[in-house]
Amino acid sequence: MFTVEDPLLKAFQLELYLEALANLCRAVQPRILLMPRTEIGRDTAPRLAVRLGVSLAQDCLEVRCDPATKNLLATR
């Protein structure tokens, strides 16, 4: 788990959150990023996916990892 601390992030500001998350993801290069189904998560996740050029699966009923390929499998 990672934490980004900055006084500017105290109150939700979409562009600042996006920039902080995008920078963190570029530095850490996670294989999977899970975000909560909250108002902030639903606003942030699609925009973050576009900035990072990655796929996005929202409103999933099941998420698992294929043991053979290590790919994420999501059921909507």
TAKA-V674732 format. One record per backbone hydrogen bond with DSSP energy under -1.0 kcal/mol. CO is the residue of the C=O (numbers start at 0). NH is the residue of the N-H. If there is no record, write none. Layout:
co->{CO,CO}
nh->{NH,NH}
This chain:
co->{5,6,12,13,14,15,16,17,18,19,20,21,22,23,24,35,37,38,39,40,43,44,45,46,47,48,48,61,63,65,70,72,74,74}
nh->{8,9,16,17,18,19,20,21,22,23,24,25,26,27,28,37,41,42,43,44,47,48,49,50,51,52,53,74,72,69,65,63,60,61}
